[in-house]
Amino acid sequence: MASSATWGLLFMALVWHGSTGTVIKQGNDVPCVACSQAMSTMVPCFEFLEGGGSGEPSPRCCLAGMQLSAMCSSAETRKAVCYCFRDAKFQPPILAQRVEQLRQACVKDLPPIPADPSQDCSY
């Protein structure tokens, strides 16, 4: 599992990246959510998604997934969230089976969270 220092550095990098103007748009070019906001929302799930924890998503993780899902529901925004997570290059990597577990357990309409850094998010 990643140390708290690693998470702190990742979060700082994401905040910097988000502050550089990377904003996910929805509809008529209205900002919906910054990439850093999407990432910070999912922080309670990172340990689970990377294979740690109890093997079931925690209530906080389920809530985080629901919040991410509610932030933006357009196809364009979901695609942008996919790219955001794909390009984050998690170490350890996110596990596809854990993303599916989160979907099955509590967030059926979870935006795509790619486990494969080469995943095509253009669907």
C-alpha positions in Angstrom: 0.0 0.0 0.0 1.1 3.5 -0.6 2.4 5.5 2.4 0.7 8.6 3.6 3.6 10.6 2.2 3.0 9.1 -1.2 -0.7 10.0 -1.0 0.3 13.5 0.1 2.6 13.9 -2.9 0.0 12.5 -5.3 -2.7 14.8 -3.9 -0.3 17.8 -4.2 0.5 16.9 -7.8 -3.2 16.6 -8.6 -4.0 19.9 -7.0 -1.3 21.5 -9.0 -2.4 19.8 -12.2 -6.0 20.8 -11.5 -4.9 24.4 -10.8 -3.3 24.6 -14.2 -6.7 24.7 -15.8 -7.5 21.0 -16.4 -11.3 21.2 -16.0 -13.8 18.7 -17.2 -16.6 20.4 -19.1 -20.3 19.6 -19.3 -22.8 20.8 -21.7 -22.3 24.3 -23.0 -18.7 24.5 -21.8 -19.8 24.9 -18.2 -17.1 23.6 -15.9 -18.2 20.5 -14.1 -15.3 19.2 -12.1 -11.6 19.6 -12.1 -9.5 16.4 -12.4 -8.1 17.1 -9.0 -11.6 17.3 -7.5 -12.5 13.9 -9.1 -9.3 12.4 -7.7 -9.7 13.9 -4.2 -13.3 12.7 -4.1 -12.1 9.1 -4.5 -9.3 9.2 -1.9 -11.3 7.0 0.5 -11.3 4.2 -2.2 -7.7 4.2 -3.2 -6.5 1.6 -0.7 -9.4 -0.7 -1.7 -9.0 -0.1 -5.4 -5.3 -1.0 -5.1 -6.1 -4.3 -3.4 -5.8 -3.4 0.2 -8.3 -3.3 3.0 -11.0 -5.9 3.8 -11.9 -7.0 0.3 -15.1 -5.1 0.4 -15.5 -1.3 -0.2 -16.0 0.6 3.0 -19.1 2.8 3.5 -16.8 5.9 3.0 -15.6 4.4 -0.3 -19.2 3.7 -1.5 -20.1 7.3 -0.6 -17.1 8.6 -2.5 -18.1 6.6 -5.6 -21.6 7.9 -5.4 -20.3 11.5 -5.1 -18.1 11.1 -8.1 -21.0 9.6 -10.1 -23.3 12.5 -9.1 -20.7 15.2 -9.9 -21.2 14.8 -13.6 -23.3 12.3 -15.5 -22.8 13.3 -19.1 -21.0 10.9 -21.5 -18.4 13.6 -22.2 -17.7 14.1 -18.5 -17.5 10.4 -17.8 -15.0 10.1 -20.6 -12.9 13.0 -19.2 -13.0 11.3 -15.7 -11.7 8.1 -17.3 -8.8 9.9 -18.9 -8.1 11.7 -15.6 -7.8 8.4 -13.7 -6.0 6.6 -16.5 -3.3 9.2 -16.7 -2.7 9.3 -13.0 -0.4 6.3 -13.1 -1.3 4.8 -9.7 1.4 2.9 -7.8 0.4 0.3 -6.9 -2.0 0.1 -9.8 -5.7 0.1 -9.6 -7.1 -3.4 -9.9 -9.9 -4.0 -12.5 -11.7 -6.5 -10.2 -11.8 -4.0 -7.4 -13.4 -1.4 -9.6 -16.0 -4.0 -10.6 -16.5 -4.9 -6.9 -17.2 -1.3 -6.1 -19.7 -1.1 -9.0 -21.5 -4.3 -7.8 -21.4 -3.4 -4.1 -22.7 0.2 -4.2 -22.1 2.4 -7.3 -23.8 0.8 -10.3 -23.2 4.0 -12.5 -19.6 4.6 -11.4 -17.7 6.5 -14.1 -14.9 4.4 -15.8 -11.9 4.1 -13.6 -9.3 2.3 -15.8 -7.0 -0.3 -14.3 -5.0 -0.5 -17.6 -3.0 2.7 -18.4 -3.5 2.0 -22.1 -7.3 1.7 -21.8 -9.2 3.6 -24.5 -11.5 6.2 -22.8 -12.9 7.5 -26.1 -16.1 5.4 -25.9 
